[in-house]
Amino acid sequence: MIWEKGECTVRDLLDDMPEPRPPHSTVSSVVRILEQKGFVSHKAFGRTYLYFPIVSKEAYSRQTLGRIIDRYFDKSASQMISFLVEEEEIDYKTLSELMDKIKNKEQR
């Protein structure tokens, strides 16, 4: 992942991916989309591009999750949580931990 590497080429990203790896062109396209959206930038060294993040991983995650909630869950985080519970992606323990975080944040 670009945020873990700091600076990397598409080849560097591919080298860290498990088999079967996607084609170089696919990873390159994804990185260019991230660049068009303003999440990463690059330095050119001849025909090679060295990519680096210009937005923090947290900001990227926040924006991406917001789009997912907007598009797939009718702008409702509770609908998303309900979906994850139904799909057994979140258990009672995890929900309890989340509730504790919410309570702690409200008490500040």
Buried (B, 14 or more C-beta within 10 A) or exposed (E): EBBEBEEBBBEEBBEEEEEEEEEEEEBBEEBBEBBEEEBBBBEEEEEEBBBBBEBEEEEBEEBEEEEEBEEEBEEEEEEBBEBBBEEEEBEEEEEEEEEEEEEEEEEE
